Amino acid sequence: MDRMALGKDYATQECSIARALEVVGERWTLLVVRDALYGVRRYNDFLVHLGIPRAVLAARLQALTAEGILEKRRYQQSPPRDEYVVTERGIALWPTLRSLGRWGREHFGEEQLRIFRHTGCGTELGAYGECPACGTFVPAPDVLMVPGPGLDPDPADPVSRALLRPKRLLEPIDTGQV
């Protein structure tokens, strides 16, 4: 079989999806963004929760910061330590990630791991991130994430344990570790 080598970019594509894939199409990238939306901010927390190789994580965080999806902020001077905070550009990926997760659950028969509710009224979000009770689209800061029936009730890592507690999207997680 004659195979063409897969190019490193989509330069010949005249398509907004191709341009988006240039930024978020690498393996692990959307999972890093997902975790950032869930409130993961620190390098070691990403590392532990994702099980991602260090070099890959460093490259993804650098690329996401360069693209303005995450912002690197110093939270400790001595020794110097930074955290990664989702920007407005990153928050704009929330509906895409929510839809992709829903698609995966529907087409691969997975049990719901997380339930997303409107903090204003407690109603579970609809298929497109809308509140069926209020009739409005719910922005990421107004989304409450609660554990679903498919989530492991006793996970091994501290990030997964912190994500067992109901919390708003974008609020930093508290693993109890410094």
C-alpha positions as CSV (number, residue, x, y, z in Angstrom):
1,M,0.0,0.0,0.0
2,D,1.3,3.4,-1.0
3,R,1.1,5.8,2.0
4,M,1.6,9.5,1.9
5,A,3.4,11.0,4.9
6,L,1.1,13.0,7.1
7,G,2.2,16.7,7.1
8,K,3.0,18.6,10.2
9,D,0.5,21.3,9.5
10,Y,-2.6,22.1,7.5
11,A,-1.1,25.0,5.4
12,T,-2.9,23.9,2.2
13,Q,-6.3,23.7,3.9
14,E,-8.6,26.7,3.5
15,C,-10.7,25.9,6.5
16,S,-11.3,27.3,10.0
17,I,-11.3,23.8,11.5
18,A,-7.8,23.2,10.0
19,R,-6.6,26.4,11.5
20,A,-8.1,25.5,14.9
21,L,-6.4,22.0,14.7
22,E,-3.1,23.8,14.3
23,V,-3.5,25.1,17.8
24,V,-5.5,22.3,19.6
25,G,-5.1,19.3,17.4
26,E,-2.1,17.7,19.1
27,R,-2.6,14.7,21.3
28,W,-3.1,15.8,24.9
29,T,-3.8,19.4,24.1
30,L,-7.6,19.4,24.6
31,L,-7.2,17.3,27.8
32,V,-4.8,20.0,29.2
33,V,-7.4,22.6,28.3
34,R,-10.2,20.5,29.8
35,D,-8.3,20.2,33.1
36,A,-7.5,23.9,33.1
37,L,-11.3,24.6,32.7
38,Y,-11.9,22.2,35.6
39,G,-9.6,24.4,37.7
40,V,-6.2,22.6,37.4
41,R,-3.5,25.3,37.3
42,R,-0.3,23.8,38.5
43,Y,2.2,21.8,36.5
44,N,2.4,18.9,38.9
45,D,-1.4,18.7,39.1
46,F,-1.6,18.4,35.3
47,L,1.2,15.9,35.4
48,V,-0.4,13.7,38.1
49,H,-4.0,13.9,36.8
50,L,-3.3,13.3,33.1
51,G,-0.4,10.9,33.4
52,I,1.3,12.8,30.6
53,P,5.0,12.7,29.9
54,R,6.8,15.7,31.4
55,A,8.3,16.9,28.1
56,V,5.0,16.7,26.4
57,L,3.2,18.6,29.1
58,A,5.9,21.3,29.1
59,A,5.5,21.6,25.3
60,R,1.7,21.7,25.4
61,L,1.7,24.4,28.2
62,Q,4.2,26.5,26.3
63,A,2.2,26.2,23.1
64,L,-1.1,27.0,24.8
65,T,0.4,30.0,26.5
66,A,2.0,31.2,23.2
67,E,-1.5,31.0,21.6
68,G,-3.1,32.9,24.4
69,I,-5.3,30.0,25.6
70,L,-3.6,29.9,28.9
71,E,-1.7,32.6,30.8
72,K,1.3,31.8,33.0
73,R,1.2,33.5,36.4
74,R,3.7,33.5,39.2
75,Y,2.1,32.3,42.4
76,Q,5.3,31.9,44.5
77,Q,8.6,33.8,44.3
78,S,11.0,31.5,46.3
79,P,11.4,29.1,44.7
80,P,9.7,30.6,41.6
81,R,6.6,28.7,40.7
82,D,4.0,29.4,38.1
83,E,0.4,28.4,37.4
84,Y,-1.6,28.3,34.2
85,V,-4.9,30.2,34.1
86,V,-7.4,29.9,31.3
87,T,-7.9,33.1,29.3
88,E,-11.0,34.3,27.5
89,R,-9.7,32.6,24.4
90,G,-9.4,29.3,26.3
91,I,-12.8,29.7,27.9
92,A,-14.2,30.0,24.4
93,L,-13.2,26.3,23.9
94,W,-15.7,25.2,26.7
95,P,-18.7,24.6,24.4
96,T,-16.4,22.6,22.0
97,L,-15.1,20.4,24.8
98,R,-18.5,19.9,26.3
99,S,-19.9,18.8,22.9
100,L,-16.9,16.5,22.2
101,G,-17.4,14.9,25.7
102,R,-21.1,14.4,25.1
103,W,-20.4,12.9,21.6
104,G,-17.9,10.5,23.1
105,R,-20.3,9.4,25.8
106,E,-23.2,8.9,23.3
107,H,-21.2,7.1,20.7
108,F,-19.0,4.9,23.0
109,G,-21.6,4.1,25.6
110,E,-19.7,5.6,28.5
111,E,-21.4,6.4,31.8
112,Q,-21.6,10.0,32.6
113,L,-18.6,11.1,34.6
114,R,-19.5,14.6,35.3
115,I,-22.8,16.5,35.4
116,F,-22.8,20.2,34.5
117,R,-25.5,22.4,36.1
118,H,-26.5,26.0,35.9
119,T,-25.4,27.6,39.2
120,G,-28.3,30.1,38.9
121,C,-31.0,27.5,39.2
122,G,-29.4,24.1,39.6
123,T,-30.8,22.7,36.3
124,E,-28.6,20.3,34.4
125,L,-27.3,21.9,31.2
126,G,-28.9,20.9,27.9
127,A,-27.1,19.4,24.9
128,Y,-25.6,22.7,23.8
129,G,-24.7,24.3,27.1
130,E,-28.1,26.0,27.6
131,C,-30.2,26.0,30.7
132,P,-33.5,24.3,29.8
133,A,-35.2,26.1,32.8
134,C,-33.9,29.6,32.1
135,G,-33.7,29.3,28.3
136,T,-30.3,30.9,28.2
137,F,-26.7,29.8,27.2
138,V,-24.8,29.3,30.4
139,P,-21.2,30.8,30.4
140,A,-18.4,28.6,31.8
141,P,-18.1,30.6,35.1
142,D,-21.7,29.9,35.8
143,V,-21.4,26.1,35.4
144,L,-21.3,23.9,38.4
145,M,-19.6,20.6,37.9
146,V,-20.7,17.7,40.1
147,P,-19.6,14.0,40.0
148,G,-21.6,11.7,37.8
149,P,-22.4,8.0,38.4
150,G,-19.5,6.8,36.2
151,L,-16.8,8.6,38.2
152,D,-14.5,6.6,40.4
153,P,-15.6,7.4,44.0
154,D,-12.1,6.6,45.4
155,P,-9.4,7.8,42.9
156,A,-5.7,7.5,43.6
157,D,-4.5,10.9,42.7
158,P,-5.2,14.1,44.7
159,V,-6.5,16.1,41.6
160,S,-9.2,13.4,40.9
161,R,-10.1,13.5,44.6
162,A,-10.4,17.3,44.5
163,L,-12.6,17.0,41.4
164,L,-15.1,14.8,43.4
165,R,-16.3,17.9,45.2
166,P,-18.9,20.0,43.4
167,K,-17.2,23.2,42.1
168,R,-17.7,25.9,39.5
169,L,-15.7,25.7,36.3
170,L,-12.5,27.8,36.3
171,E,-12.3,27.9,40.1
172,P,-8.9,26.6,41.2
173,I,-8.9,23.2,42.6
174,D,-7.7,22.6,46.1
175,T,-5.7,19.4,46.5
176,G,-4.7,20.2,50.0
177,Q,-1.0,20.1,48.9
178,V,1.3,23.1,48.8
